[in-house]
Amino acid sequence: MFVNHRVGKWSVSVALSLTLLLGSGSFMGNGAVEAASAAAINSSKASQIIATGKRLMGVPYMYGAPTGTTNVFDCSSFTQHVYKQYGIQLPRSSKQQSTVGSYVSRNQLQPGDLVFFYSPIHHVAIYMGNGKILHTYGGPGVTISDMNSGWWSSHYKTARRVL
């Protein structure tokens, strides 16, 4: 069997360099390494939250749907249910949910952020990325909408990061 020692030594050098770089924090402060690790965990959790919400696509909308019910949702019982699966406790109403976590500007949204609509606030959705939101309302029930066009864009109010 032929082994290219030059490629093998290069691979070992790269792996060793990355181990030292990330492990010792010599080039990145320990805070930067921890922040990068936290961001990766939050990204993974956001993906899981979105996947869980998407499995509920088509579940009917019902205003005032009771907490804990999964055969119908209103917007805030939907977000409350989905986030609860990942250990995140949200208050019951969209207005209450708009006060938890930390403020996020519209141009800094990340998947998993909660986005709120109307003034005063009375609708909440899960930001999926690329301007898409996962939420429930009226006829479609749990659905995906484009937040950057039409009604949703003109009625956007604020966003919160809870991850």
DSSP file with accessible surface (Angstrom, degrees, kcal/mol):
  #  RESIDUE AA STRUCTURE BP1 BP2  ACC     N-H-->O    O-->H-N    N-H-->O    O-->H-N    TCO  KAPPA ALPHA  PHI   PSI    X-CA   Y-CA   Z-CA
    1    1 A M              0   0  220      0, 0.0     2,-0.4     0, 0.0     0, 0.0   0.000 360.0 360.0 360.0 134.2    0.0    0.0    0.0
    2    2 A F        -     0   0  179      2,-0.0     2,-0.5     0, 0.0     0, 0.0  -0.739 360.0-169.6 -92.0 129.4    1.3    3.4   -1.0
    3    3 A V        -     0   0   73     -2,-0.4     2,-1.1     4,-0.0     3,-0.1  -0.985  19.7-139.4-120.5 126.0    1.1    6.2    1.7
    4    4 A N     >  -     0   0   80     -2,-0.5     4,-2.1     1,-0.2     3,-0.2  -0.753  16.8-168.9 -83.7 102.3    1.9    9.8    0.7
    5    5 A H  H  > S+     0   0  134     -2,-1.1     4,-2.8     1,-0.2     5,-0.2   0.814  81.7  60.7 -65.1 -30.8    3.9   10.9    3.8
    6    6 A R  H  > S+     0   0  209      2,-0.2     4,-2.0     1,-0.2    -1,-0.2   0.942 108.9  42.2 -63.7 -45.2    3.7   14.6    2.8
    7    7 A V  H  > S+     0   0   81      2,-0.2     4,-2.7     1,-0.2     5,-0.2   0.923 114.5  52.4 -66.8 -41.2   -0.1   14.6    2.9
    8    8 A G  H  X S+     0   0   33     -4,-2.1     4,-2.2     1,-0.2    -2,-0.2   0.933 110.6  46.1 -61.2 -45.9   -0.1   12.5    6.1
    9    9 A K  H  X S+     0   0  151     -4,-2.8     4,-2.5     2,-0.2    -1,-0.2   0.906 112.3  52.0 -64.3 -38.8    2.3   15.0    7.9
   10   10 A W  H  X S+     0   0  170     -4,-2.0     4,-2.6    -5,-0.2     5,-0.2   0.936 109.7  49.0 -62.9 -44.5    0.3   17.9    6.7
   11   11 A S  H  X S+     0   0   57     -4,-2.7     4,-2.6     1,-0.2    -1,-0.2   0.914 112.2  47.9 -62.5 -43.1   -2.9   16.4    8.1
   12   12 A V  H  X S+     0   0   99     -4,-2.2     4,-2.8    -5,-0.2     5,-0.2   0.926 111.7  50.8 -64.3 -40.9   -1.3   15.7   11.4
   13   13 A S  H  X S+     0   0   67     -4,-2.5     4,-2.6     2,-0.2    -2,-0.2   0.923 111.9  46.6 -63.0 -44.1    0.1   19.3   11.5
   14   14 A V  H  X S+     0   0   55     -4,-2.6     4,-2.6     2,-0.2     5,-0.2   0.943 114.2  47.5 -64.2 -46.8   -3.3   20.8   10.8
   15   15 A A  H  X S+     0   0   53     -4,-2.6     4,-2.3    -5,-0.2    -2,-0.2   0.927 114.0  47.4 -61.4 -44.1   -5.1   18.6   13.3
   16   16 A L  H  X S+     0   0  101     -4,-2.8     4,-2.6     2,-0.2     5,-0.2   0.928 112.0  50.4 -64.2 -42.4   -2.4   19.4   16.0
   17   17 A S  H  X S+     0   0   74     -4,-2.6     4,-2.8    -5,-0.2    -2,-0.2   0.922 111.6  47.3 -62.5 -44.5   -2.6   23.1   15.2
   18   18 A L  H  X S+     0   0   90     -4,-2.6     4,-2.8     2,-0.2     5,-0.5   0.904 111.2  52.0 -64.5 -40.3   -6.4   23.2   15.5
   19   19 A T  H  X S+     0   0   94     -4,-2.3     4,-2.6    -5,-0.2     5,-0.4   0.946 114.2  42.7 -60.8 -46.7   -6.2   21.2   18.8
   20   20 A L  H  X S+     0   0  101     -4,-2.6     4,-1.8     3,-0.2     6,-0.6   0.917 115.3  50.1 -66.1 -42.0   -3.7   23.7   20.3
   21   21 A L  H  X S+     0   0   49     -4,-2.8     4,-0.8    -5,-0.2     6,-0.5   0.953 122.8  29.2 -62.1 -51.3   -5.6   26.7   18.9
   22   22 A L  H  < S+     0   0   92     -4,-2.8    -2,-0.2    -5,-0.2    -1,-0.2   0.859 123.1  48.7 -81.1 -35.5   -9.0   25.7   20.2
   23   23 A G  H  < S+     0   0   64     -4,-2.6    -3,-0.2    -5,-0.5    -2,-0.2   0.916 118.7  34.3 -74.3 -42.4   -7.9   23.7   23.2
   24   24 A S  H  < S-     0   0   66     -4,-1.8    -1,-0.2    -5,-0.4    -3,-0.2   0.710  90.8-138.4 -88.7 -19.0   -5.5   26.1   24.8
   25   25 A G     <  +     0   0   12     -4,-0.8    -4,-0.1    -5,-0.4    -3,-0.1   0.744  55.4 141.9  68.6  20.7   -7.2   29.3   23.8
   26   26 A S  S    S+     0   0   80     -6,-0.6    -5,-0.1     1,-0.2     3,-0.1   0.846  78.9  25.7 -67.5 -32.9   -3.8   30.8   23.0
   27   27 A F  S    S+     0   0  169     -6,-0.5     2,-0.4     1,-0.2    -1,-0.2   0.692 128.9  45.0-100.0 -26.6   -5.1   32.7   20.0
   28   28 A M  S    S-     0   0   64     -7,-0.5    -1,-0.2     3,-0.0     5,-0.1  -0.972  92.7-116.1-114.8 133.7   -8.7   33.0   21.1
   29   29 A G    >>  -     0   0   49     -2,-0.4     4,-1.9     1,-0.1     3,-0.5  -0.255  30.5-108.9 -61.2 156.5   -9.4   34.1   24.6
   30   30 A N  H 3> S+     0   0  105      1,-0.2     4,-2.5     2,-0.2     5,-0.2   0.863 120.8  57.9 -57.8 -33.8  -11.3   31.5   26.7
   31   31 A G  H 3> S+     0   0   48      1,-0.2     4,-2.5     2,-0.2    -1,-0.2   0.895 104.6  50.5 -63.1 -37.6  -14.4   33.7   26.5
   32   32 A A  H <> S+     0   0   45     -3,-0.5     4,-2.4     2,-0.2    -2,-0.2   0.902 110.6  48.8 -68.4 -38.8  -14.3   33.5   22.7
   33   33 A V  H  X S+     0   0   40     -4,-1.9     4,-2.3     2,-0.2    -2,-0.2   0.938 113.1  47.5 -64.9 -44.2  -14.0   29.7   22.7
   34   34 A E  H  X S+     0   0  133     -4,-2.5     4,-2.7     1,-0.2    -2,-0.2   0.906 111.8  50.6 -64.0 -40.4  -16.9   29.5   25.2
   35   35 A A  H  X S+     0   0   59     -4,-2.5     4,-2.5     2,-0.2    -1,-0.2   0.913 110.3  49.1 -64.2 -42.3  -19.0   31.9   23.1
   36   36 A A  H  X S+     0   0   57     -4,-2.4     4,-2.0     2,-0.2    -1,-0.2   0.910 112.5  48.7 -63.6 -40.0  -18.3   29.9   19.9
   37   37 A S  H  X S+     0   0   66     -4,-2.3     4,-2.2     2,-0.2    -2,-0.2   0.926 111.6  48.8 -65.4 -43.9  -19.3   26.7   21.8
   38   38 A A  H  X S+     0   0   46     -4,-2.7     4,-2.8     1,-0.2    -2,-0.2   0.902 109.6  52.6 -63.2 -40.3  -22.5   28.4   23.1
   39   39 A A  H  X S+     0   0   58     -4,-2.5     4,-2.5     1,-0.2    -1,-0.2   0.908 108.9  49.8 -63.2 -40.4  -23.4   29.6   19.6
   40   40 A A  H  X S+     0   0   63     -4,-2.0     4,-2.2     2,-0.2    -1,-0.2   0.913 111.8  48.1 -65.2 -41.1  -23.0   26.1   18.2
   41   41 A I  H  X S+     0   0  101     -4,-2.2     4,-2.7     2,-0.2    -2,-0.2   0.935 112.7  48.4 -64.2 -45.2  -25.3   24.7   21.0
   42   42 A N  H  X S+     0   0   53     -4,-2.8     4,-2.8     2,-0.2    -2,-0.2   0.893 110.4  51.7 -63.0 -39.1  -27.9   27.4   20.4
   43   43 A S  H  X S+     0   0   75     -4,-2.5     4,-2.2     2,-0.2    -1,-0.2   0.920 111.5  47.0 -63.6 -41.8  -27.8   26.8   16.6
   44   44 A S  H  X S+     0   0   61     -4,-2.2     4,-2.1     2,-0.2    -2,-0.2   0.920 113.2  48.1 -64.8 -44.2  -28.3   23.0   17.2
   45   45 A K  H  X S+     0   0   64     -4,-2.7     4,-2.8     2,-0.2    -2,-0.2   0.909 110.0  52.9 -64.6 -40.4  -31.2   23.7   19.6
   46   46 A A  H  X S+     0   0    2     -4,-2.8     4,-2.7     1,-0.2     5,-0.2   0.923 108.3  50.6 -60.3 -43.8  -32.8   26.2   17.2
   47   47 A S  H  X S+     0   0   74     -4,-2.2     4,-2.4     1,-0.2    -1,-0.2   0.902 111.9  47.6 -61.0 -40.6  -32.7   23.5   14.5
   48   48 A Q  H  X S+     0   0   88     -4,-2.1     4,-2.5     2,-0.2    -2,-0.2   0.910 111.3  50.3 -67.1 -42.6  -34.3   21.0   16.8
   49   49 A I  H  X S+     0   0    0     -4,-2.8     4,-2.6     2,-0.2    -2,-0.2   0.935 112.4  47.0 -61.2 -46.1  -37.0   23.5   17.8
   50   50 A I  H  X S+     0   0   20     -4,-2.7     4,-2.8     1,-0.2    -2,-0.2   0.925 111.5  50.9 -63.6 -42.2  -37.8   24.4   14.2
   51   51 A A  H  X S+     0   0   41     -4,-2.4     4,-1.6    -5,-0.2    -1,-0.2   0.918 110.9  49.1 -62.2 -41.2  -37.9   20.6   13.3
   52   52 A T  H  < S+     0   0   14     -4,-2.5     4,-0.5     1,-0.2     3,-0.2   0.935 112.4  47.8 -63.2 -45.7  -40.3   20.0   16.2
   53   53 A G  H >< S+     0   0    0     -4,-2.6     3,-1.5     1,-0.2    -2,-0.2   0.904 108.3  54.8 -62.2 -39.8  -42.5   22.9   15.1
   54   54 A K  H >< S+     0   0  103     -4,-2.8     3,-1.8     1,-0.3    -1,-0.2   0.826  97.8  63.5 -65.7 -30.2  -42.5   21.8   11.5
   55   55 A R  T 3< S+     0   0  175     -4,-1.6    -1,-0.3     1,-0.3    -2,-0.2   0.704  99.7  56.0 -65.6 -15.7  -43.8   18.3   12.5
   56   56 A L  T X  S+     0   0   31     -3,-1.5     3,-2.4    -4,-0.5    86,-0.4   0.310  77.1 141.4 -97.7   8.4  -46.9   20.2   13.7
   57   57 A M  T <   +     0   0   85     -3,-1.8    86,-0.2     1,-0.3    84,-0.1  -0.217  69.4  19.8 -52.9 134.1  -47.6   21.7   10.3
   58   58 A G  T 3  S+     0   0   51     84,-2.5    -1,-0.3     1,-0.3    85,-0.1   0.257  80.7 142.2  89.2 -12.5  -51.3   21.8    9.6
   59   59 A V    <   -     0   0   26     -3,-2.4    83,-2.1     1,-0.1    -1,-0.3  -0.458  61.4-102.8 -60.5 130.7  -52.5   21.4   13.2
   60   60 A P        -     0   0   72      0, 0.0    13,-1.9     0, 0.0     2,-0.3  -0.154  27.3-121.2 -62.6 153.8  -55.5   23.7   13.4
   61   61 A Y  B     +a   73   0A  75     77,-0.6     2,-0.3    11,-0.2    13,-0.2  -0.707  30.1 174.6 -89.9 139.6  -55.6   27.1   14.9
   62   62 A M    >   -     0   0   86     11,-2.0     3,-1.8    -2,-0.3    10,-0.1  -0.905  32.7-121.9-146.2 118.2  -58.0   27.9   17.8
   63   63 A Y  T 3  S+     0   0  192     -2,-0.3    11,-0.1     1,-0.3    74,-0.0  -0.349  99.3  13.1 -56.9 133.0  -57.9   31.3   19.6
   64   64 A G  T 3  S-     0   0   40      1,-0.2    -1,-0.3    -2,-0.0     3,-0.1   0.701  84.9-176.6  74.0  20.2  -57.3   30.7   23.3
   65   65 A A    <   -     0   0    0     -3,-1.8     9,-0.2     1,-0.1    -1,-0.2  -0.222  34.1-103.0 -50.9 134.4  -56.3   27.1   22.8
   66   66 A P    >   -     0   0   67      0, 0.0     3,-1.8     0, 0.0     6,-0.1  -0.311  36.5 -99.7 -64.8 144.2  -55.6   25.6   26.3
   67   67 A T  T 3  S+     0   0   83      1,-0.2     3,-0.1    -3,-0.1    10,-0.0  -0.354 110.0  25.8 -57.7 136.7  -52.1   25.1   27.5
   68   68 A G  T 3  S+     0   0   67      1,-0.3     2,-0.3     9,-0.2    -1,-0.2   0.232  89.9 123.1  91.2 -14.2  -51.0   21.5   27.0
   69   69 A T    <   +     0   0   36     -3,-1.8    -1,-0.3     1,-0.1    12,-0.1  -0.630  33.4 178.2 -79.8 137.4  -53.4   20.8   24.2
   70   70 A T        +     0   0   72     -2,-0.3    -1,-0.1    -3,-0.1     3,-0.1   0.395  68.6  72.1-121.6   2.4  -51.7   19.6   21.0
   71   71 A N  S    S+     0   0  111      1,-0.2     2,-0.3   -12,-0.1    -1,-0.1   0.607 113.2  17.6 -91.8 -11.3  -54.6   19.0   18.7
   72   72 A V  S    S-     0   0   26     -6,-0.1     2,-0.3   -13,-0.1    -1,-0.2  -0.970  71.8-173.3-149.1 151.8  -55.2   22.8   18.3
   73   73 A F  B     -a   61   0A   1    -13,-1.9   -11,-2.0    -2,-0.3     2,-0.3  -0.987  17.4-150.5-140.0 152.6  -52.9   25.8   19.0
   74   74 A D     >  -     0   0   12     -2,-0.3     4,-2.3   -13,-0.2     5,-0.2  -0.658  51.1 -90.0-105.0 177.9  -53.1   29.5   19.1
   75   75 A C  H  > S+     0   0    9     -2,-0.3     4,-2.0     1,-0.2     5,-0.2   0.907 124.8  39.6 -58.7 -44.0  -49.8   31.4   18.3
   76   76 A S  H  > S+     0   0    7      2,-0.2     4,-2.5     1,-0.2    -1,-0.2   0.836 113.1  52.9 -80.5 -29.3  -48.5   31.6   21.9
   77   77 A S  H  > S+     0   0    4      2,-0.2     4,-2.5     1,-0.2    -1,-0.2   0.867 109.3  53.5 -70.4 -29.7  -49.6   28.1   23.0
   78   78 A F  H  X S+     0   0    0     -4,-2.3     4,-2.6     2,-0.2     5,-0.2   0.967 112.5  40.8 -64.7 -53.0  -47.7   26.8   19.9
   79   79 A T  H  X S+     0   0    0     -4,-2.0     4,-2.6     1,-0.2     5,-0.3   0.927 115.3  52.7 -63.9 -39.7  -44.5   28.6   20.8
   80   80 A Q  H  X S+     0   0   30     -4,-2.5     4,-1.8     1,-0.2    -1,-0.2   0.934 112.1  45.4 -60.0 -45.6  -44.9   27.6   24.4
   81   81 A H  H  X S+     0   0   43     -4,-2.5     4,-1.2     2,-0.2    -2,-0.2   0.933 114.4  46.8 -64.2 -48.0  -45.4   24.0   23.6
   82   82 A V  H >< S+     0   0    0     -4,-2.6     3,-0.6     1,-0.2     4,-0.3   0.948 115.3  44.1 -64.1 -48.0  -42.5   23.8   21.1
   83   83 A Y  H ><>S+     0   0    0     -4,-2.6     5,-2.0     1,-0.2     3,-1.8   0.848 104.7  64.1 -68.3 -31.6  -39.9   25.5   23.3
   84   84 A K  H ><5S+     0   0  115     -4,-1.8     3,-2.0    -5,-0.3    -1,-0.2   0.850  90.4  66.8 -59.7 -32.5  -41.0   23.5   26.4
   85   85 A Q  T <<5S+     0   0  101     -4,-1.2    -1,-0.3    -3,-0.6    -2,-0.2   0.713 105.5  44.0 -60.7 -18.5  -39.8   20.4   24.6
   86   86 A Y  T < 5S-     0   0   54     -3,-1.8    -1,-0.3    -4,-0.3    -2,-0.2   0.033 126.6 -95.7-117.5  23.4  -36.3   21.8   25.0
   87   87 A G  T < 5S+     0   0   62     -3,-2.0     2,-0.7     1,-0.2    -3,-0.2   0.639  82.4 131.6  77.9  14.9  -36.5   23.0   28.6
   88   88 A I      < -     0   0   25     -5,-2.0     2,-0.6    -6,-0.1    -1,-0.2  -0.898  44.1-153.9-106.3 113.7  -37.5   26.6   27.8
   89   89 A Q        -     0   0  138     -2,-0.7    -9,-0.1    -3,-0.1    -8,-0.1  -0.774  14.6-175.0 -89.3 120.6  -40.4   27.8   29.8
   90   90 A L        -     0   0   10     -2,-0.6     7,-0.1   -10,-0.2    -6,-0.0  -0.899  28.1-109.1-112.4 147.2  -42.4   30.6   28.1
   91   91 A P        -     0   0   40      0, 0.0     6,-0.1     0, 0.0   -11,-0.1  -0.144  36.4-106.9 -63.6 170.9  -45.3   32.6   29.6
   92   92 A R  S    S+     0   0   61      4,-0.1     2,-0.2   -12,-0.0   -12,-0.2   0.899  91.6  58.2 -74.4 -42.7  -48.8   31.9   28.1
   93   93 A S  S  > S-     0   0   41      1,-0.1     4,-2.7   -17,-0.1     5,-0.2  -0.561  77.5-125.3 -96.3 157.6  -49.5   35.0   26.0
   94   94 A S  H  > S+     0   0   10      2,-0.2     4,-1.7     1,-0.2    28,-0.1   0.888 113.5  54.9 -63.1 -37.5  -47.6   36.6   23.1
   95   95 A K  H  4 S+     0   0  132      1,-0.2    -1,-0.2     2,-0.2     3,-0.2   0.934 111.1  44.3 -62.3 -43.7  -47.5   39.9   25.0
   96   96 A Q  H >4 S+     0   0   96      1,-0.2     3,-1.8     2,-0.2     4,-0.3   0.905 110.5  55.0 -66.1 -40.1  -45.9   38.1   28.0
   97   97 A Q  H >< S+     0   0    0     -4,-2.7     3,-1.4     1,-0.3    -1,-0.2   0.817  96.0  67.6 -63.4 -27.5  -43.5   36.2   25.8
   98   98 A S  T 3< S+     0   0   18     -4,-1.7    -1,-0.3     1,-0.3    -2,-0.2   0.529  97.4  54.5 -72.9  -0.8  -42.4   39.5   24.3
   99   99 A T  T <  S+     0   0   98     -3,-1.8    -1,-0.3    -4,-0.1    -2,-0.2   0.462  91.5  86.8-109.0  -4.8  -40.8   40.4   27.6
  100  100 A V  S <  S+     0   0   39     -3,-1.4    61,-0.1    -4,-0.3   -10,-0.0  -0.519  83.3   9.0 -94.2 165.1  -38.6   37.3   28.1
  101  101 A G  S    S-     0   0   47     -2,-0.2     2,-0.3    61,-0.1    61,-0.2  -0.309 103.4 -49.3  68.7-151.9  -35.1   36.8   26.8
  102  102 A S  E     -B  161   0B  67     59,-1.9    59,-2.9     1,-0.0    -2,-0.1  -0.924  56.5 -97.5-125.7 149.4  -33.2   39.6   25.3
  103  103 A Y  E     -B  160   0B 143     -2,-0.3     2,-0.4    57,-0.2    57,-0.2  -0.290  35.5-167.6 -61.7 141.7  -34.1   42.1   22.6
  104  104 A V        -     0   0    6     55,-1.9    55,-0.4     6,-0.0     5,-0.1  -0.998  18.5-128.5-132.3 128.9  -32.9   41.4   19.0
  105  105 A S    >   -     0   0   32     -2,-0.4     3,-2.0     1,-0.1     4,-0.2  -0.398  28.5-111.0 -72.0 156.4  -33.0   43.9   16.2
  106  106 A R  G >  S+     0   0   84      1,-0.3     3,-1.1     2,-0.2    -1,-0.1   0.852 117.6  53.2 -58.0 -36.5  -34.7   42.8   13.0
  107  107 A N  G 3  S+     0   0  131      1,-0.2    -1,-0.3     0, 0.0    -2,-0.0   0.496 108.0  52.2 -81.6   0.7  -31.4   42.7   11.1
  108  108 A Q  G <  S+     0   0  115     -3,-2.0    -1,-0.2     2,-0.1    -2,-0.2   0.215  77.4 140.9-116.2  12.6  -29.8   40.5   13.7
  109  109 A L    <   -     0   0   24     -3,-1.1    -3,-0.0    -4,-0.2    52,-0.0  -0.249  28.7-170.3 -60.3 142.9  -32.4   37.7   13.8
  110  110 A Q    >   -     0   0   96     19,-0.1     3,-2.2    17,-0.0    17,-0.2  -0.945  37.7 -81.4-128.8 152.6  -31.2   34.2   14.1
  111  111 A P  T 3  S+     0   0   58      0, 0.0    17,-0.2     0, 0.0   -65,-0.1  -0.243 117.7  33.8 -52.2 137.6  -33.2   30.9   13.8
  112  112 A G  T 3  S+     0   0    0     15,-3.0    50,-0.3     1,-0.4    16,-0.1   0.214  86.0 128.9  97.6 -13.3  -35.0   30.2   17.0
  113  113 A D    <   -     0   0    2     -3,-2.2    14,-3.3    14,-0.2     2,-0.4  -0.426  60.7-121.4 -70.2 150.5  -35.7   33.8   17.9
  114  114 A L  E     -DC 126 160B   0     46,-2.7    46,-2.4    12,-0.2     2,-0.4  -0.798  27.0-161.0 -90.5 133.1  -39.2   34.7   18.7
  115  115 A V  E     -DC 125 159B   0     10,-2.6    10,-2.2    -2,-0.4     2,-0.3  -0.931   3.4-154.2-117.9 144.7  -40.7   37.4   16.5
  116  116 A F  E     -DC 124 158B   0     42,-3.0    41,-3.0    -2,-0.4    42,-1.2  -0.898   6.4-162.9-125.2 148.6  -43.8   39.5   17.4
  117  117 A F  E   > +DC 123 156B   0      6,-2.2     5,-1.8    -2,-0.3     6,-0.8  -0.874  43.6  29.8-132.5 160.8  -46.4   41.3   15.4
  118  118 A Y  T   5S-     0   0   80     37,-2.5     5,-0.1    -2,-0.3     3,-0.1   0.106  80.8 -80.4  79.0 168.5  -49.1   44.0   15.7
  119  119 A S  T   5S+     0   0   91      1,-0.3     2,-0.2     2,-0.1    -1,-0.1  -0.906 125.7  32.8-144.8 110.1  -49.1   47.0   18.1
  120  120 A P  T   5S-     0   0   92      0, 0.0    -1,-0.3     0, 0.0   -25,-0.1   0.574 118.9-106.6 -70.7 160.0  -50.0   46.2   20.8
  121  121 A I  T   5 +     0   0   25     -2,-0.2    -3,-0.2     1,-0.1   -26,-0.2  -0.300  58.9 145.1 -60.7 128.9  -48.4   42.8   20.4
  122  122 A H      < +     0   0   98     -5,-1.8     2,-0.3     1,-0.2    -4,-0.1   0.121  54.9  63.2-152.6  30.0  -50.8   39.9   20.0
  123  123 A H  E     -D  117   0B  12     -6,-0.8    -6,-2.2    -5,-0.1     2,-0.3  -0.970  53.8-174.2-151.2 140.1  -49.0   37.5   17.6
  124  124 A V  E     +D  116   0B   0     -2,-0.3    12,-0.4    -8,-0.2     2,-0.3  -0.965   5.4 174.4-132.9 147.8  -45.8   35.5   18.0
  125  125 A A  E     -D  115   0B   0    -10,-2.2   -10,-2.6    -2,-0.3     2,-0.6  -0.936  33.2-109.6-144.2 166.0  -43.8   33.3   15.6
  126  126 A I  E     -DE 114 134B   0      8,-2.9     8,-2.7    -2,-0.3     2,-0.4  -0.890  32.0-129.9-101.4 124.1  -40.6   31.3   15.5
  127  127 A Y  E     - E   0 133B  26    -14,-3.3   -15,-3.0    -2,-0.6   -14,-0.2  -0.587  24.5-178.1 -75.4 128.9  -37.9   32.8   13.2
  128  128 A M  E     -     0   0B  35      4,-3.1     5,-0.2    -2,-0.4    -1,-0.1   0.586  44.8-101.9-101.0 -15.7  -36.6   30.1   10.9
  129  129 A G  E >  S+ E   0 132B  11      3,-0.8     3,-2.3   -19,-0.2    -1,-0.3  -0.305  97.0  59.9 106.2 160.2  -34.0   32.1    8.9
  130  130 A N  T 3  S-     0   0  160      1,-0.3     3,-0.1    -2,-0.1    -3,-0.0   0.810 130.9 -61.3  53.1  33.4  -34.1   33.6    5.4
  131  131 A G  T 3  S+     0   0    1      1,-0.2    16,-3.4    15,-0.1    17,-0.6   0.525 104.2 131.5  77.2   6.6  -37.1   35.7    6.3
  132  132 A K  E <   -EF 129 146B  84     -3,-2.3    -4,-3.1    14,-0.2    -3,-0.8  -0.710  36.8-165.2 -97.3 143.5  -39.3   32.7    7.1
  133  133 A I  E     -EF 127 145B   0     12,-2.6    12,-2.3    -2,-0.3     2,-0.5  -0.952  12.6-146.5-126.3 147.2  -41.4   32.3   10.2
  134  134 A L  E     +EF 126 144B   0     -8,-2.7    -8,-2.9    -2,-0.4     2,-0.3  -0.960  46.2 120.6-111.0 122.6  -43.1   29.2   11.7
  135  135 A H  E     - F   0 143B   0      8,-2.4     8,-3.3    -2,-0.5     2,-0.4  -0.915  51.0-109.2-163.5-176.1  -46.4   30.0   13.4
  136  136 A T  E     + F   0 142B   0    -12,-0.4     2,-0.3    -2,-0.3     6,-0.2  -0.997  37.7 142.3-137.1 142.2  -50.1   29.4   13.5
  137  137 A Y  E  >  - F   0 141B  82      4,-0.8     4,-1.4    -2,-0.4   -76,-0.1  -0.945  54.2 -35.2-166.0 154.9  -53.1   31.6   12.7
  138  138 A G  T >4 S-     0   0   42     -2,-0.3     3,-0.9     1,-0.2   -77,-0.6   0.275 112.9  -1.5  33.8-135.7  -56.6   31.3   11.1
  139  139 A G  T 34 S+     0   0   84      1,-0.2    -1,-0.2   -79,-0.1   -78,-0.1   0.825 129.0  49.9 -58.9 -43.9  -57.2   28.9    8.2
  140  140 A P  T 34 S-     0   0   57      0, 0.0   -82,-0.3     0, 0.0    -1,-0.2   0.721  84.8-161.3 -74.9 -16.0  -53.8   27.4    7.6
  141  141 A G  E <<  +F  137   0B   1     -4,-1.4    -4,-0.8    -3,-0.9     2,-0.2  -0.443  67.3  12.6  67.0-147.8  -53.1   26.4   11.2
  142  142 A V  E    S+F  136   0B   2    -83,-2.1   -84,-2.5   -86,-0.4     2,-0.3  -0.439  93.5 144.2 -64.5 125.1  -49.4   25.8   11.8
  143  143 A T  E     -F  135   0B  30     -8,-3.3    -8,-2.4    -2,-0.2     2,-0.4  -0.904  49.9-107.5-152.4 174.6  -47.7   27.1    8.7
  144  144 A I  E     -F  134   0B  57     -2,-0.3     2,-0.3   -10,-0.2   -10,-0.2  -0.956  36.0-179.5-115.2 134.2  -44.6   28.9    7.3
  145  145 A S  E     -F  133   0B  16    -12,-2.3   -12,-2.6    -2,-0.4     2,-0.7  -0.899  33.8-109.7-129.5 161.4  -44.9   32.5    6.1
  146  146 A D  E >   -F  132   0B  58     -2,-0.3     3,-1.0   -14,-0.2     7,-0.3  -0.831  24.5-166.4 -91.6 112.3  -42.5   35.0    4.6
  147  147 A M  T 3  S+     0   0    2    -16,-3.4     9,-0.2    -2,-0.7    -1,-0.1   0.677  80.3  63.3 -72.5 -17.7  -41.9   37.7    7.2
  148  148 A N  T 3  S+     0   0   86    -17,-0.6     2,-0.3     4,-0.1    -1,-0.2   0.222  98.8  56.5 -98.1  14.6  -40.4   40.1    4.7
  149  149 A S  S X> S-     0   0   60     -3,-1.0     4,-1.1   -18,-0.2     3,-0.6  -0.983  97.1 -18.1-142.2 156.4  -43.4   40.6    2.5
  150  150 A G  H 3> S-     0   0   59     -2,-0.3     4,-1.9     1,-0.2     3,-0.3  -0.089 117.2  -6.4  58.9-143.5  -46.9   41.7    2.7
  151  151 A W  H 3> S+     0   0   99      1,-0.2     4,-1.4     2,-0.2    -1,-0.2   0.870 132.0  54.3 -56.2 -45.7  -48.9   41.9    5.9
  152  152 A W  H <4 S+     0   0   30     -3,-0.6     4,-0.5    -6,-0.3    -1,-0.2   0.902 108.9  48.9 -61.6 -40.0  -46.2   40.2    8.1
  153  153 A S  H >< S+     0   0   41     -4,-1.1     3,-0.8    -3,-0.3    -1,-0.2   0.929 112.8  46.0 -66.0 -44.2  -43.5   42.7    7.0
  154  154 A S  H 3< S+     0   0   86     -4,-1.9    -1,-0.2     1,-0.2    -2,-0.2   0.684 116.4  45.4 -75.7 -15.3  -45.7   45.8    7.7
  155  155 A H  T 3< S+     0   0   67     -4,-1.4   -37,-2.5    -5,-0.2    -1,-0.2   0.317  78.2 129.1-110.8   8.3  -46.9   44.5   11.0
  156  156 A Y  E <   + C   0 117B  37     -3,-0.8   -39,-0.2    -4,-0.5     3,-0.1  -0.384  26.3 170.5 -60.7 137.2  -43.5   43.3   12.5
  157  157 A K  E     -     0   0B 106    -41,-3.0     2,-0.3     1,-0.4   -40,-0.2   0.760  48.0 -40.2-116.7 -53.2  -43.0   44.8   15.9
  158  158 A T  E     - C   0 116B  26    -42,-1.2   -42,-3.0   -53,-0.1    -1,-0.4  -0.948  44.4-131.4-165.4 178.2  -40.0   43.3   17.7
  159  159 A A  E     - C   0 115B   0    -55,-0.4   -55,-1.9    -2,-0.3     2,-0.4  -0.986   8.8-158.9-146.6 155.1  -38.0   40.1   18.5
  160  160 A R  E     -BC 103 114B  48    -46,-2.4   -46,-2.7    -2,-0.3     2,-0.6  -0.986  13.6-139.8-135.4 143.7  -36.6   38.3   21.5
  161  161 A R  E     +B  102   0B  58    -59,-2.9   -59,-1.9    -2,-0.4   -48,-0.1  -0.920  25.9 165.5-103.9 120.9  -33.8   35.7   21.8
  162  162 A V              0   0   27     -2,-0.6    -1,-0.1   -50,-0.3   -61,-0.1   0.414 360.0 360.0-113.3  -4.0  -34.6   33.0   24.4
  163  163 A L              0   0   40    -75,-0.0  -121,-0.1   -51,-0.0  -120,-0.0  -0.678 360.0 360.0 -89.5 360.0  -31.9   30.5   23.4
